[in-house]
Amino acid sequence: MMATKKKYALVFIYITILIDIIGIGIVAPVLPTLILKLSNGNLSKTTQYIGWFISIYAFMQFIFAPVLGSLSDRYGRRPLLLWSLLGLGIDYMILAMAPNLTWLFVGRIVAGIMGSSMTTATAYVSDISTPEKKSQNFGMISAVAGLGLIIGPVIGGALGQYGERIPFYAAAALSLVNFIYGLFILPESLKESNRSPFSWKTANPIGAIKSIKKEILAPSLIIAFVFIALSGHAMQSTWNVYGMEKFQWKADMIGYSLGFFGVLMVITQGLFIGLFINKLGQKKSIIMCLLIYCISLFLFGLINKSWMAFVVMIPYALGGMATPILQSLISSKVQDNKQGLLQGGLSSIGSITAVFGPLLMTNVFAYFTSGYAPFIFSGAPFVLASVLAMVGSLFVYSAIKNEKT
């Protein structure tokens, strides 16, 4: 009976994460059109607004992820998850009906706050996972996120044909339906005896990062997460323009490539993580995956044929398994009543790199495809990302080299 409840709870958590990611992706195809209409400006100005739109969302995640994480350590995971889902549903309605840019940005701020439910969801998974299943379940989170990256833009593009606001209504409906489902199905995962007091000292991004430094006893891992997260924005921020400039891709090929990558994420992080850990152990799996990740990023910078991009995506997806395995290793060393704080701190690290990472990578791309650069090199962001990932890998190795796993 208990196993069945945990199974349903995990399904709910995965759906919650899927909705979070779909909510981000569903907006992407229609956002330029909506902002263009609301601003009455040109496409150049619209692009600037989009940049701020992305950064504000990431900044709100940076601020509020540790707050929700700490609150979940104090009051339990269930109420925080339900509150976030309800808030997201209301927020998407605000975005759908926004009469001007101000309201659109207000809605995005709320989305950034409520979207921090990922923090609580990750802590929930940690609560109900056995030690031997923790890596696999964290891997499923990444796999579900990959699925959301496939579904979100597809839904947004399809519904956007009927109006640029329709996808927002769809995202609202998904969030509210999941809220109702969770209201009746989702059990609490954190026992009263494992709860800890709420403290503003740690329930802020800087305090949370300082606190996880104490919890995991390896400050180098925090630095590693920063470098590895920054490297990921080469793909996230410049893939579209990289494909257009280097391979003359049109929108359809960009969509196919992203869809292919999403499928690879689901396969590798949903199925292969357990195989890697069983064969190599956590420590060797992390090192192996990081090495593959660094090499694949470098190859993205050098390839010159369209088909090569699809081939290199395979090792790139395999290398991406390093993050959930590393996250599992860290989580296993933190007390149950600190899991929310830990996940909030890690989420804050990811969010702050999401504010600056896209700016870094897009500016590198812009420079090396302009007349100001000494040579044209559209793969420059990926070479830079490879270097950043290698630096992060060295910090990871220094932190886990004495681990027994």
DRENDO-1510 file (C-alpha; in Angstrom, 1 decimal, always signed):
<recs>
REC; n; res; u; v; w
REC; 1; MET; +0.0; +0.0; +0.0 .
REC; 2; MET; +2.8; +2.4; +0.9 .
REC; 3; ALA; +4.7; +1.5; -2.3 .
REC; 4; THR; +1.6; +2.3; -4.3 .
REC; 5; LYS; +1.2; +5.7; -2.7 .
REC; 6; LYS; +4.8; +6.5; -3.4 .
REC; 7; LYS; +4.3; +5.5; -7.0 .
REC; 8; TYR; +1.3; +7.8; -7.4 .
REC; 9; ALA; +3.2; +10.6; -5.6 .
REC; 10; LEU; +6.2; +10.2; -8.0 .
REC; 11; VAL; +3.9; +10.3; -11.0 .
REC; 12; PHE; +2.3; +13.5; -9.7 .
REC; 13; ILE; +5.7; +15.1; -9.1 .
REC; 14; TYR; +6.9; +14.2; -12.6 .
REC; 15; ILE; +3.7; +15.7; -14.0 .
REC; 16; THR; +4.2; +18.8; -12.0 .
REC; 17; ILE; +7.8; +19.2; -13.3 .
REC; 18; LEU; +6.5; +18.5; -16.8 .
REC; 19; ILE; +3.9; +21.2; -16.6 .
REC; 20; ASP; +6.6; +23.7; -15.3 .
REC; 21; ILE; +8.8; +23.0; -18.3 .
REC; 22; ILE; +5.9; +22.9; -20.8 .
REC; 23; GLY; +4.8; +26.3; -19.3 .
REC; 24; ILE; +8.2; +27.8; -20.2 .
REC; 25; GLY; +8.3; +26.2; -23.7 .
REC; 26; ILE; +4.7; +26.8; -24.6 .
REC; 27; VAL; +5.3; +30.5; -24.5 .
REC; 28; ALA; +8.4; +30.5; -26.8 .
REC; 29; PRO; +6.8; +30.3; -30.2 .
REC; 30; VAL; +4.2; +33.0; -29.6 .
REC; 31; LEU; +6.1; +35.4; -27.3 .
REC; 32; PRO; +7.7; +37.5; -30.0 .
REC; 33; THR; +4.4; +38.1; -31.7 .
REC; 34; LEU; +2.6; +39.0; -28.5 .
REC; 35; ILE; +5.3; +41.4; -27.4 .
REC; 36; LEU; +5.5; +42.9; -30.9 .
REC; 37; LYS; +1.8; +43.7; -30.7 .
REC; 38; LEU; +1.8; +45.0; -27.2 .
REC; 39; SER; +4.9; +47.2; -27.7 .
REC; 40; ASN; +3.9; +48.5; -31.1 .
REC; 41; GLY; +7.6; +48.4; -31.9 .
REC; 42; ASN; +9.9; +46.7; -34.3 .
REC; 43; LEU; +11.5; +43.3; -34.1 .
REC; 44; SER; +14.8; +44.7; -32.9 .
REC; 45; LYS; +13.1; +46.3; -29.9 .
REC; 46; THR; +11.0; +43.2; -29.3 .
REC; 47; THR; +14.2; +41.1; -29.1 .
REC; 48; GLN; +15.4; +43.4; -26.3 .
REC; 49; TYR; +12.2; +42.9; -24.4 .
REC; 50; ILE; +12.5; +39.1; -24.8 .
REC; 51; GLY; +15.9; +39.2; -23.3 .
REC; 52; TRP; +14.6; +41.0; -20.2 .
REC; 53; PHE; +11.6; +38.7; -20.1 .
REC; 54; ILE; +13.9; +35.7; -19.8 .
REC; 55; SER; +16.3; +37.3; -17.3 .
REC; 56; ILE; +13.5; +38.5; -15.0 .
REC; 57; TYR; +12.0; +35.0; -14.8 .
REC; 58; ALA; +15.5; +33.6; -14.0 .
REC; 59; PHE; +16.1; +36.3; -11.4 .
REC; 60; MET; +12.8; +35.6; -9.6 .
REC; 61; GLN; +13.8; +31.9; -9.5 .
REC; 62; PHE; +17.1; +32.8; -8.0 .
REC; 63; ILE; +15.5; +34.8; -5.2 .
REC; 64; PHE; +12.5; +32.6; -4.4 .
REC; 65; ALA; +13.7; +29.0; -4.9 .
REC; 66; PRO; +15.5; +28.9; -1.5 .
REC; 67; VAL; +12.5; +30.6; +0.2 .
REC; 68; LEU; +10.1; +27.9; -1.1 .
REC; 69; GLY; +12.7; +25.2; -0.3 .
REC; 70; SER; +13.1; +26.4; +3.3 .
REC; 71; LEU; +9.3; +26.8; +3.7 .
REC; 72; SER; +8.9; +23.2; +2.5 .
REC; 73; ASP; +11.4; +22.0; +5.2 .
REC; 74; ARG; +9.3; +23.8; +7.8 .
REC; 75; TYR; +5.7; +23.2; +6.7 .
REC; 76; GLY; +6.0; +20.1; +4.4 .
REC; 77; ARG; +6.3; +19.6; +0.6 .
REC; 78; ARG; +2.6; +19.2; -0.1 .
REC; 79; PRO; +1.2; +22.7; +0.7 .
REC; 80; LEU; +4.1; +24.4; -1.1 .
REC; 81; LEU; +3.6; +22.3; -4.2 .
REC; 82; LEU; -0.1; +22.9; -4.3 .
REC; 83; TRP; +0.3; +26.6; -3.7 .
REC; 84; SER; +2.8; +26.9; -6.5 .
REC; 85; LEU; +0.5; +25.0; -8.9 .
REC; 86; LEU; -2.5; +27.2; -8.0 .
REC; 87; GLY; -0.3; +30.3; -8.4 .
REC; 88; LEU; +1.0; +29.2; -11.8 .
REC; 89; GLY; -2.5; +28.6; -13.0 .
REC; 90; ILE; -3.6; +32.1; -12.0 .
REC; 91; ASP; -0.4; +33.6; -13.4 .
REC; 92; TYR; -0.9; +32.1; -16.9 .
REC; 93; MET; -4.4; +33.6; -16.9 .
REC; 94; ILE; -2.9; +37.0; -16.2 .
REC; 95; LEU; -0.4; +36.5; -19.0 .
REC; 96; ALA; -3.2; +35.4; -21.3 .
REC; 97; MET; -5.3; +38.5; -20.6 .
REC; 98; ALA; -2.4; +41.0; -20.3 .
REC; 99; PRO; -3.5; +44.3; -21.9 .
REC; 100; ASN; +0.0; +45.8; -22.0 .
REC; 101; LEU; +3.7; +45.0; -21.5 .
REC; 102; THR; +3.6; +46.0; -17.9 .
REC; 103; TRP; +1.1; +43.3; -17.1 .
REC; 104; LEU; +3.0; +40.9; -19.2 .
REC; 105; PHE; +6.1; +41.5; -17.1 .
REC; 106; VAL; +4.1; +41.3; -13.9 .
REC; 107; GLY; +2.8; +38.0; -14.9 .
REC; 108; ARG; +6.4; +36.8; -15.7 .
REC; 109; ILE; +7.6; +37.8; -12.3 .
REC; 110; VAL; +4.8; +35.8; -10.7 .
REC; 111; ALA; +5.7; +32.9; -13.0 .
REC; 112; GLY; +9.3; +33.0; -11.8 .
REC; 113; ILE; +8.2; +32.9; -8.2 .
REC; 114; MET; +5.7; +30.1; -8.6 .
REC; 115; GLY; +7.9; +28.2; -11.0 .
REC; 116; SER; +10.2; +27.6; -8.1 .
REC; 117; SER; +8.1; +24.6; -7.3 .
REC; 118; MET; +10.8; +22.6; -9.0 .
REC; 119; THR; +12.8; +23.1; -5.8 .
REC; 120; THR; +10.1; +21.5; -3.6 .
REC; 121; ALA; +9.4; +18.8; -6.2 .
REC; 122; THR; +13.0; +17.7; -6.2 .
REC; 123; ALA; +13.1; +17.7; -2.4 .
REC; 124; TYR; +9.9; +15.5; -2.4 .
REC; 125; VAL; +11.5; +13.0; -4.7 .
REC; 126; SER; +14.5; +12.9; -2.3 .
REC; 127; ASP; +12.1; +12.3; +0.6 .
REC; 128; ILE; +10.4; +9.2; -0.9 .
REC; 129; SER; +13.3; +7.7; -2.8 .
REC; 130; THR; +15.4; +4.8; -1.4 .
REC; 131; PRO; +19.2; +5.4; -1.6 .
REC; 132; GLU; +19.5; +2.9; -4.4 .
REC; 133; LYS; +16.7; +4.5; -6.4 .
REC; 134; LYS; +17.6; +8.2; -5.7 .
REC; 135; SER; +19.9; +8.6; -8.8 .
REC; 136; GLN; +17.4; +7.0; -11.1 .
REC; 137; ASN; +14.6; +9.1; -9.8 .
REC; 138; PHE; +16.6; +12.3; -10.1 .
REC; 139; GLY; +17.4; +11.1; -13.6 .
REC; 140; MET; +13.7; +10.8; -14.3 .
REC; 141; ILE; +13.3; +14.5; -13.4 .
REC; 142; SER; +15.8; +15.4; -16.1 .
REC; 143; ALA; +14.1; +13.0; -18.5 .
REC; 144; VAL; +10.7; +14.6; -17.8 .
REC; 145; ALA; +12.2; +18.0; -18.3 .
REC; 146; GLY; +13.5; +16.9; -21.6 .
REC; 147; LEU; +10.0; +15.6; -22.6 .
REC; 148; GLY; +8.6; +19.1; -21.6 .
REC; 149; LEU; +11.2; +20.7; -23.9 .
REC; 150; ILE; +9.7; +18.7; -26.7 .
REC; 151; ILE; +6.1; +19.1; -25.9 .
REC; 152; GLY; +6.1; +22.7; -24.9 .
REC; 153; PRO; +7.2; +24.4; -28.1 .
REC; 154; VAL; +5.1; +22.0; -30.2 .
REC; 155; ILE; +1.9; +22.8; -28.3 .
REC; 156; GLY; +2.8; +26.5; -28.3 .
REC; 157; GLY; +3.4; +26.5; -32.0 .
REC; 158; ALA; +0.2; +24.5; -32.8 .
REC; 159; LEU; -2.1; +26.5; -30.6 .
REC; 160; GLY; -0.4; +29.8; -31.6 .
REC; 161; GLN; -2.0; +29.4; -35.0 .
REC; 162; TYR; -5.3; +30.2; -33.4 .
REC; 163; GLY; -4.1; +33.3; -31.5 .
REC; 164; GLU; -0.9; +34.2; -29.6 .
REC; 165; ARG; -2.8; +34.1; -26.3 .
REC; 166; ILE; -4.3; +30.6; -26.6 .
REC; 167; PRO; -1.1; +28.8; -25.4 .
REC; 168; PHE; -1.3; +30.8; -22.1 .
REC; 169; TYR; -4.8; +29.6; -21.5 .
REC; 170; ALA; -3.7; +26.0; -22.2 .
REC; 171; ALA; -0.9; +26.3; -19.7 .
REC; 172; ALA; -3.3; +27.7; -17.1 .
REC; 173; ALA; -5.7; +24.8; -17.6 .
REC; 174; LEU; -2.8; +22.3; -17.2 .
REC; 175; SER; -1.7; +23.9; -13.9 .
REC; 176; LEU; -5.1; +24.1; -12.4 .
REC; 177; VAL; -6.1; +20.5; -13.4 .
REC; 178; ASN; -2.8; +19.3; -11.8 .
REC; 179; PHE; -3.6; +21.4; -8.7 .
REC; 180; ILE; -7.0; +19.7; -8.3 .
REC; 181; TYR; -5.5; +16.3; -8.9 .
REC; 182; GLY; -2.8; +16.9; -6.2 .
REC; 183; LEU; -5.4; +18.3; -3.8 .
REC; 184; PHE; -7.0; +14.8; -3.5 .
REC; 185; ILE; -4.1; +12.5; -4.4 .
REC; 186; LEU; -0.8; +13.9; -3.2 .
REC; 187; PRO; +0.3; +12.7; +0.3 .
REC; 188; GLU; +2.8; +14.6; +2.5 .
REC; 189; SER; +6.4; +13.2; +2.1 .
REC; 190; LEU; +8.2; +15.0; +5.0 .
REC; 191; LYS; +7.6; +13.6; +8.5 .
REC; 192; GLU; +6.9; +16.0; +11.3 .
REC; 193; SER; +10.0; +14.7; +13.1 .
REC; 194; ASN; +12.2; +15.6; +10.1 .
REC; 195; ARG; +11.0; +19.2; +9.8 .
REC; 196; SER; +13.3; +22.2; +10.6 .
REC; 197; PRO; +12.6; +25.8; +11.6 .
REC; 198; PHE; +12.2; +28.4; +9.0 .
REC; 199; SER; +15.0; +31.0; +9.0 .
REC; 200; TRP; +15.5; +34.1; +6.8 .
REC; 201; LYS; +19.2; +33.7; +7.3 .
REC; 202; THR; +19.2; +30.6; +5.0 .
REC; 203; ALA; +15.9; +31.3; +3.1 .
REC; 204; ASN; +17.6; +33.7; +0.7 .
REC; 205; PRO; +19.8; +32.9; -2.3 .
REC; 206; ILE; +23.1; +34.0; -0.7 .
REC; 207; GLY; +22.3; +32.4; +2.6 .
REC; 208; ALA; +21.1; +29.2; +0.9 .
REC; 209; ILE; +24.3; +29.0; -1.1 .
REC; 210; LYS; +26.4; +29.6; +2.1 .
REC; 211; SER; +24.3; +27.0; +3.9 .
REC; 212; ILE; +24.7; +24.2; +1.3 .
REC; 213; LYS; +28.4; +25.0; +1.4 .
REC; 214; LYS; +28.3; +23.9; +5.1 .
REC; 215; GLU; +26.0; +21.0; +4.4 .
REC; 216; ILE; +27.9; +19.3; +1.7 .
REC; 217; LEU; +31.3; +20.1; +3.1 .
REC; 218; ALA; +32.7; +20.7; -0.5 .
REC; 219; PRO; +32.7; +24.4; -1.6 .
REC; 220; SER; +34.3; +23.3; -4.8 .
REC; 221; LEU; +31.0; +21.7; -5.8 .
REC; 222; ILE; +29.2; +25.0; -5.7 .
REC; 223; ILE; +31.8; +26.5; -8.0 .
REC; 224; ALA; +31.5; +23.4; -10.3 .
REC; 225; PHE; +27.8; +23.8; -10.5 .
REC; 226; VAL; +28.2; +27.5; -11.6 .
REC; 227; PHE; +30.7; +26.6; -14.4 .
REC; 228; ILE; +28.7; +23.6; -15.6 .
REC; 229; ALA; +25.4; +25.5; -15.6 .
REC; 230; LEU; +27.0; +28.4; -17.5 .
REC; 231; SER; +28.3; +26.0; -20.1 .
REC; 232; GLY; +24.8; +24.7; -20.7 .
REC; 233; HIS; +23.6; +28.0; -22.0 .
REC; 234; ALA; +25.6; +27.6; -25.2 .
REC; 235; MET; +23.0; +25.1; -26.3 .
REC; 236; GLN; +20.1; +26.8; -24.6 .
REC; 237; SER; +20.7; +30.3; -25.8 .
REC; 238; THR; +22.4; +30.1; -29.2 .
REC; 239; TRP; +21.4; +26.8; -30.8 .
REC; 240; ASN; +18.8; +28.4; -33.1 .
REC; 241; VAL; +21.0; +31.1; -34.5 .
REC; 242; TYR; +24.0; +28.7; -34.6 .
REC; 243; GLY; +22.0; +26.3; -36.8 .
REC; 244; MET; +20.8; +29.2; -39.0 .
REC; 245; GLU; +24.2; +30.7; -39.5 .
REC; 246; LYS; +26.3; +27.6; -39.8 .
REC; 247; PHE; +24.0; +25.2; -41.5 .
REC; 248; GLN; +21.4; +27.6; -43.0 .
REC; 249; TRP; +18.7; +25.8; -41.1 .
REC; 250; LYS; +15.1; +27.0; -41.3 .
REC; 251; ALA; +12.6; +26.8; -38.5 .
REC; 252; ASP; +11.6; +23.3; -39.3 .
REC; 253; MET; +15.2; +21.9; -39.0 .
REC; 254; ILE; +15.7; +23.8; -35.8 .
REC; 255; GLY; +12.5; +22.2; -34.4 .
REC; 256; TYR; +13.5; +18.8; -35.6 .
REC; 257; SER; +16.9; +19.1; -33.9 .
REC; 258; LEU; +15.5; +20.3; -30.6 .
REC; 259; GLY; +12.9; +17.5; -30.7 .
REC; 260; PHE; +15.6; +15.0; -31.4 .
REC; 261; PHE; +17.7; +16.3; -28.5 .
REC; 262; GLY; +14.6; +16.1; -26.2 .
REC; 263; VAL; +14.1; +12.5; -27.2 .
REC; 264; LEU; +17.8; +11.7; -26.4 .
REC; 265; MET; +17.4; +13.3; -23.0 .
REC; 266; VAL; +14.4; +11.2; -22.2 .
REC; 267; ILE; +16.2; +8.0; -23.3 .
REC; 268; THR; +19.6; +8.7; -21.6 .
REC; 269; GLN; +18.5; +10.2; -18.4 .
REC; 270; GLY; +15.4; +8.0; -18.0 .
REC; 271; LEU; +17.0; +4.7; -18.9 .
REC; 272; PHE; +20.8; +4.9; -19.0 .
REC; 273; ILE; +21.6; +6.4; -15.6 .
REC; 274; GLY; +20.8; +3.3; -13.7 .
REC; 275; LEU; +22.9; +1.2; -16.1 .
REC; 276; PHE; +25.9; +3.6; -15.8 .
REC; 277; ILE; +25.8; +3.6; -11.9 .
REC; 278; ASN; +25.4; -0.2; -11.7 .
REC; 279; LYS; +28.4; -0.7; -14.0 .
REC; 280; LEU; +30.7; +2.1; -12.9 .
REC; 281; GLY; +29.4; +3.5; -9.6 .
REC; 282; GLN; +28.5; +7.1; -8.9 .
REC; 283; LYS; +32.0; +8.6; -8.8 .
REC; 284; LYS; +33.2; +7.0; -12.1 .
REC; 285; SER; +29.9; +7.7; -13.8 .
REC; 286; ILE; +30.2; +11.4; -12.9 .
REC; 287; ILE; +33.7; +11.7; -14.2 .
REC; 288; MET; +33.0; +9.7; -17.4 .
REC; 289; CYS; +29.9; +11.8; -18.2 .
REC; 290; LEU; +31.6; +15.1; -17.6 .
REC; 291; LEU; +34.5; +14.1; -19.9 .
REC; 292; ILE; +32.0; +13.1; -22.7 .
REC; 293; TYR; +30.1; +16.4; -22.1 .
REC; 294; CYS; +33.3; +18.5; -22.5 .
REC; 295; ILE; +34.3; +16.7; -25.7 .
REC; 296; SER; +30.9; +17.0; -27.3 .
REC; 297; LEU; +30.7; +20.7; -26.6 .
REC; 298; PHE; +34.1; +21.2; -28.3 .
REC; 299; LEU; +32.9; +19.1; -31.3 .
REC; 300; PHE; +29.8; +21.3; -31.7 .
REC; 301; GLY; +32.2; +24.2; -32.1 .
REC; 302; LEU; +34.2; +22.5; -34.9 .
REC; 303; ILE; +31.6; +20.6; -37.0 .
REC; 304; ASN; +30.7; +21.9; -40.4 .
REC; 305; LYS; +27.9; +19.6; -41.7 .
REC; 306; SER; +24.3; +19.5; -40.6 .
REC; 307; TRP; +24.3; +15.7; -40.0 .
REC; 308; MET; +27.2; +16.1; -37.7 .
REC; 309; ALA; +25.2; +18.2; -35.3 .
REC; 310; PHE; +22.7; +15.3; -34.9 .
REC; 311; VAL; +25.5; +12.8; -34.3 .
REC; 312; VAL; +27.3; +14.9; -31.7 .
REC; 313; MET; +24.0; +15.4; -29.8 .
REC; 314; ILE; +24.2; +11.7; -28.8 .
REC; 315; PRO; +27.3; +12.0; -26.6 .
REC; 316; TYR; +26.2; +15.5; -25.5 .
REC; 317; ALA; +23.0; +13.9; -24.1 .
REC; 318; LEU; +25.0; +11.1; -22.5 .
REC; 319; GLY; +27.3; +13.7; -20.9 .
REC; 320; GLY; +24.3; +15.5; -19.5 .
REC; 321; MET; +23.7; +12.6; -17.1 .
REC; 322; ALA; +26.5; +13.9; -14.9 .
REC; 323; THR; +24.3; +16.5; -13.3 .
REC; 324; PRO; +21.5; +14.3; -11.8 .
REC; 325; ILE; +24.1; +11.7; -10.7 .
REC; 326; LEU; +26.1; +14.4; -9.0 .
REC; 327; GLN; +23.0; +15.9; -7.5 .
REC; 328; SER; +22.1; +12.5; -6.1 .
REC; 329; LEU; +25.5; +12.1; -4.5 .
REC; 330; ILE; +25.3; +15.4; -2.8 .
REC; 331; SER; +21.7; +14.8; -1.7 .
REC; 332; SER; +22.6; +11.5; -0.1 .
REC; 333; LYS; +25.0; +13.3; +2.3 .
REC; 334; VAL; +22.4; +15.9; +3.5 .
REC; 335; GLN; +19.9; +15.3; +6.3 .
REC; 336; ASP; +16.2; +14.8; +5.4 .
REC; 337; ASN; +15.2; +18.0; +7.1 .
REC; 338; LYS; +17.7; +20.0; +5.0 .
REC; 339; GLN; +16.8; +18.6; +1.6 .
REC; 340; GLY; +14.5; +21.6; +0.7 .
REC; 341; LEU; +17.3; +24.0; +1.7 .
REC; 342; LEU; +19.8; +22.1; -0.4 .
REC; 343; GLN; +17.7; +21.9; -3.5 .
REC; 344; GLY; +16.7; +25.6; -3.1 .
REC; 345; GLY; +20.4; +26.5; -2.9 .
REC; 346; LEU; +21.3; +24.4; -6.0 .
REC; 347; SER; +18.3; +25.9; -7.8 .
REC; 348; SER; +19.5; +29.4; -7.0 .
REC; 349; ILE; +22.9; +28.6; -8.5 .
REC; 350; GLY; +21.2; +27.4; -11.6 .
REC; 351; SER; +18.9; +30.4; -11.7 .
REC; 352; ILE; +21.6; +33.1; -11.4 .
REC; 353; THR; +23.6; +31.5; -14.1 .
REC; 354; ALA; +20.4; +31.6; -16.2 .
REC; 355; VAL; +20.4; +35.4; -15.8 .
REC; 356; PHE; +24.0; +35.8; -17.0 .
REC; 357; GLY; +24.6; +32.7; -19.1 .
REC; 358; PRO; +22.4; +33.7; -22.0 .
REC; 359; LEU; +23.9; +37.2; -22.1 .
REC; 360; LEU; +27.4; +35.7; -22.1 .
REC; 361; MET; +26.8; +33.2; -24.9 .
REC; 362; THR; +24.7; +35.4; -27.2 .
REC; 363; ASN; +27.3; +38.2; -27.0 .
REC; 364; VAL; +30.1; +35.8; -27.8 .
REC; 365; PHE; +28.1; +34.5; -30.8 .
REC; 366; ALA; +27.2; +38.1; -31.9 .
REC; 367; TYR; +30.9; +39.1; -31.7 .
REC; 368; PHE; +32.3; +36.1; -33.6 .
REC; 369; THR; +29.7; +36.4; -36.4 .
REC; 370; SER; +30.2; +40.2; -36.8 .
REC; 371; GLY; +32.7; +42.3; -38.7 .
REC; 372; TYR; +34.5; +43.2; -35.5 .
REC; 373; ALA; +35.9; +39.7; -34.9 .
REC; 374; PRO; +39.3; +38.7; -36.4 .
REC; 375; PHE; +37.6; +35.7; -38.0 .
REC; 376; ILE; +34.0; +34.4; -38.3 .
REC; 377; PHE; +33.4; +31.5; -35.9 .
REC; 378; SER; +29.8; +30.7; -35.1 .
REC; 379; GLY; +30.9; +27.8; -32.9 .
REC; 380; ALA; +32.7; +30.1; -30.5 .
REC; 381; PRO; +30.0; +29.8; -27.7 .
REC; 382; PHE; +30.4; +26.0; -27.7 .
REC; 383; VAL; +34.2; +26.1; -27.5 .
REC; 384; LEU; +33.9; +28.6; -24.6 .
REC; 385; ALA; +31.3; +26.3; -23.0 .
REC; 386; SER; +33.7; +23.3; -23.3 .
REC; 387; VAL; +36.4; +25.3; -21.4 .
REC; 388; LEU; +33.9; +26.3; -18.7 .
REC; 389; ALA; +32.7; +22.7; -18.4 .
REC; 390; MET; +36.2; +21.4; -18.1 .
REC; 391; VAL; +37.0; +23.9; -15.3 .
REC; 392; GLY; +33.8; +22.8; -13.6 .
REC; 393; SER; +34.8; +19.1; -14.0 .
REC; 394; LEU; +38.2; +19.7; -12.3 .
REC; 395; PHE; +36.4; +21.2; -9.3 .
REC; 396; VAL; +34.0; +18.2; -9.2 .
REC; 397; TYR; +36.9; +15.8; -9.4 .
REC; 398; SER; +38.7; +17.6; -6.5 .
REC; 399; ALA; +35.6; +17.3; -4.4 .
REC; 400; ILE; +34.7; +13.6; -5.0 .
REC; 401; LYS; +38.1; +12.0; -5.7 .
REC; 402; ASN; +38.0; +10.5; -2.2 .
REC; 403; GLU; +34.5; +9.2; -2.4 .
REC; 404; LYS; +34.0; +5.5; -2.0 .
REC; 405; THR; +31.1; +5.1; -4.4 .
</recs>
